[in-house]
Amino acid sequence: MSPGAPVVRLRGAGRTFGATAALQDTDLTVHAGERVALLGASGAGKSTLLSLLNGSLRATSGTVEVLGQEMTGLASGRLRALQRRIGTVQQGLDLIEQVRVVHNVNAGRLGHWSTPRALSTFLWPRESSEAQRALDRVGLDWALFERTERLSGGERQRVAIARLLVQRPELVLADEPVSSLDPTRAAEILRLLHEPEEARALVVSLHQPELARRHCTRAVGLRAGRVVFDVAADQIDESLLTELYELT
């Protein structure tokens, strides 16, 4: 998408689980090129919001539009096609622990391959040079043929980022992608999530306001499923954080 074009539009979006409202009456617009940090305590609604944007959850109220398509009621085939344009890094990482790293990285391209080609790559890895380049960028140049289960938590996190890099999505959704990383590596990963595509939009949940200030253009604060602020990232101050994390 061209820089500045709307990538995400939520209007009154909400999601309930039984009697529990995980997200309520949410309005949010994200444009191409923006880097939006979601801040808030655990259970504030950050993961639910990201799940609405990648189509793994459907809104129970309001509308959710992503990359120009309304998500509610989208047929399964069209949803899968849309999800190929969205890169997601979940808290659980969704890696296959028992296979070699190259297979997990190549999973970022599976949606672009035919079924026979996708199946054959588990016998002989395809495009391993692209996987190697992605691993080089996340500091795992040695790990291409390592078994994923042998890696540390932080190293697995970087494998998930490498998988996203080979996917080349238009929208990146990342749920606490740097929680296991040191500050230097965390800063590098946040840069990689947005580059090299200038038009790529990033929505990332973070627990560290300082990372949001340094690496994002906007910050959206969520509390009890509601947006309590939406400001330029450099405007995050103690009064906003006190409002966000104050116990009720």
C-alpha positions in Angstrom: 0.0 0.0 0.0 1.1 3.6 -0.6 2.6 5.5 2.3 -0.1 7.2 4.4 -3.0 5.0 3.1 -5.4 3.6 5.7 -4.3 0.0 6.6 -6.6 -0.5 9.7 -10.0 1.0 10.5 -11.9 0.0 13.6 -15.3 1.6 14.3 -17.0 0.8 17.6 -15.2 -2.6 17.6 -15.8 -4.9 20.5 -15.2 -8.5 21.4 -16.9 -10.4 24.2 -16.3 -13.9 25.7 -19.6 -14.9 27.4 -20.3 -12.1 29.8 -16.8 -10.7 29.7 -16.0 -7.8 27.4 -12.3 -8.1 26.3 -12.5 -5.1 24.0 -15.2 -2.4 24.0 -16.3 0.3 21.6 -12.9 0.8 20.0 -12.1 3.3 17.3 -8.7 3.1 15.7 -7.2 4.0 12.3 -3.6 3.1 11.4 -2.0 4.3 8.2 0.7 2.8 6.0 4.1 3.6 7.4 3.0 4.1 11.0 4.5 2.3 14.0 1.8 2.0 16.7 2.6 0.7 20.1 -0.2 -0.8 22.3 0.4 -0.2 26.0 -1.5 -1.5 29.0 -1.5 -4.0 31.8 -2.0 -7.7 31.2 -5.6 -8.3 30.3 -6.2 -4.8 29.0 -7.2 -6.0 25.6 -4.0 -5.7 23.6 -3.9 -9.4 22.4 -7.6 -9.3 21.6 -7.2 -6.3 19.5 -4.3 -7.9 17.6 -6.4 -11.0 17.1 -9.2 -9.0 15.6 -6.7 -7.4 13.1 -5.3 -10.8 11.9 -8.7 -12.5 11.6 -8.1 -15.2 14.2 -11.0 -13.6 16.2 -14.1 -11.9 14.8 -15.6 -8.8 16.4 -18.9 -9.2 18.2 -19.8 -5.6 17.7 -18.7 -2.7 15.4 -16.5 -3.0 12.3 -13.0 -4.1 11.6 -11.4 -3.2 8.2 -7.9 -4.4 7.4 -6.1 -3.6 4.1 -9.3 -2.4 2.6 -11.4 -5.4 3.5 -14.1 -5.7 6.1 -13.2 -8.7 8.3 -16.7 -9.5 9.7 -18.3 -12.2 7.6 -15.3 -12.5 5.3 -15.4 -16.0 3.6 -12.7 -18.4 4.6 -10.8 -18.3 1.3 -10.7 -14.6 1.1 -9.7 -14.4 4.8 -6.7 -16.7 4.1 -5.7 -14.6 1.1 -5.8 -11.5 3.3 -3.9 -13.2 6.1 -1.0 -13.8 3.6 -0.6 -10.1 3.5 -0.5 -9.8 7.3 2.5 -10.9 9.3 1.8 -11.9 12.9 4.2 -12.7 15.8 2.2 -14.3 18.6 3.3 -14.5 22.2 3.4 -18.3 21.8 5.5 -17.9 18.6 3.7 -20.8 16.8 7.0 -22.5 15.9 7.3 -26.3 15.3 9.9 -27.2 17.9 10.9 -30.6 16.4 12.1 -29.4 13.0 15.1 -27.4 11.9 15.1 -23.7 12.0 15.1 -23.4 8.2 11.6 -25.0 8.0 10.2 -22.6 10.6 11.6 -19.6 8.7 10.3 -21.0 5.3 6.8 -21.2 6.8 6.6 -17.5 6.2 6.4 -18.3 2.4 4.1 -21.3 2.6 1.0 -19.3 1.7 2.7 -18.2 -1.6 3.6 -21.8 -2.6 1.5 -24.6 -4.2 0.6 -27.5 -1.9 3.1 -29.9 -3.6 5.9 -27.3 -3.3 5.0 -26.6 0.3 5.1 -30.3 1.2 8.3 -31.0 -0.7 10.2 -28.3 1.3 10.0 -30.5 4.4 12.0 -33.1 2.5 14.5 -30.6 1.0 14.3 -27.0 2.2 13.6 -24.5 -0.6 14.9 -20.9 -0.9 17.3 -21.6 2.0 19.4 -18.7 0.9 16.5 -16.3 1.7 16.0 -18.0 5.1 19.7 -17.6 5.7 19.6 -13.8 4.9 16.7 -13.4 7.3 18.5 -15.2 10.1 21.6 -13.1 9.4 19.5 -10.0 10.0 18.2 -11.2 13.4 21.7 -12.3 14.6 21.2 -16.1 14.1 23.5 -16.6 11.1 24.7 -19.9 12.6 21.2 -21.5 13.2 19.9 -22.4 9.7 20.0 -26.2 10.2 19.8 -26.2 14.0 16.8 -28.0 15.6 14.4 -25.4 16.8 13.9 -27.1 20.2 17.6 -26.6 21.0 17.3 -22.8 20.9 16.8 -20.5 23.9 13.6 -18.6 24.3 15.1 -15.4 22.9 16.6 -17.2 20.0 13.2 -18.8 19.2 11.7 -15.3 19.3 14.2 -14.2 16.6 13.3 -17.2 14.5 9.7 -16.0 14.5 10.9 -12.6 13.4 13.0 -14.1 10.6 9.9 -16.0 9.4 8.0 -12.8 9.2 10.8 -11.1 7.2 10.6 -13.8 4.5 6.8 -13.4 4.3 7.2 -9.6 3.4 3.8 -8.6 4.8 2.0 -5.2 4.3 0.9 -5.1 7.9 2.9 -6.5 10.9 1.1 -7.4 14.1 3.5 -8.3 17.0 2.4 -9.4 20.5 5.2 -8.6 22.9 7.9 -9.6 20.4 10.9 -8.4 22.5 9.9 -9.7 26.0 12.8 -12.1 26.1 15.5 -9.9 24.6 18.1 -7.6 25.9 17.7 -3.8 25.2 20.1 -3.8 22.3 18.6 -6.8 20.5 15.1 -5.5 21.3 15.8 -2.2 19.6 17.2 -4.0 16.5 14.2 -6.3 16.3 11.7 -3.4 16.5 13.6 -1.8 13.6 13.5 -4.9 11.5 9.7 -5.3 12.1 9.2 -2.1 10.3 11.9 -2.0 7.7 12.7 -2.2 4.8 9.3 -1.5 3.4 8.5 2.2 4.0 4.8 1.6 3.4 4.6 -1.3 5.9 2.5 -0.6 9.0 3.4 -2.0 12.4 1.1 -2.5 15.4 3.0 -3.9 18.4 2.1 -4.5 22.0 4.9 -3.6 24.5 5.3 -3.5 28.2 8.2 -1.0 28.0 7.0 2.6 27.4 10.6 3.7 26.7 10.8 1.3 23.7 7.5 2.8 22.4 8.9 6.4 22.7 12.1 5.5 20.8 10.8 3.2 18.1 7.1 4.0 17.4 5.3 7.0 16.0 2.1 6.5 18.0 1.1 5.0 21.4 -2.4 3.7 22.1 -3.1 3.0 25.8 -5.7 0.2 26.6 -7.3 -0.3 30.0 -10.1 -2.8 30.7 -10.7 -3.2 27.0 -11.0 0.5 26.3 -8.7 3.0 24.6 -7.7 5.6 27.2 -5.3 7.6 25.1 -4.0 7.7 21.5 -1.0 10.1 21.3 2.3 10.7 19.5 4.8 8.3 21.0 7.0 11.1 22.2 4.1 12.5 24.3 4.0 9.5 26.6 4.5 10.9 30.1 4.1 9.9 33.7 0.5 11.3 34.0 -0.6 9.1 31.0 1.1 6.0 32.4 -0.4 6.6 35.9 -3.8 6.8 34.3 -3.1 3.6 32.3 -1.8 1.4 35.1 -3.7 2.8 38.1 -5.5 0.0 39.9 -9.3 0.3 40.3 
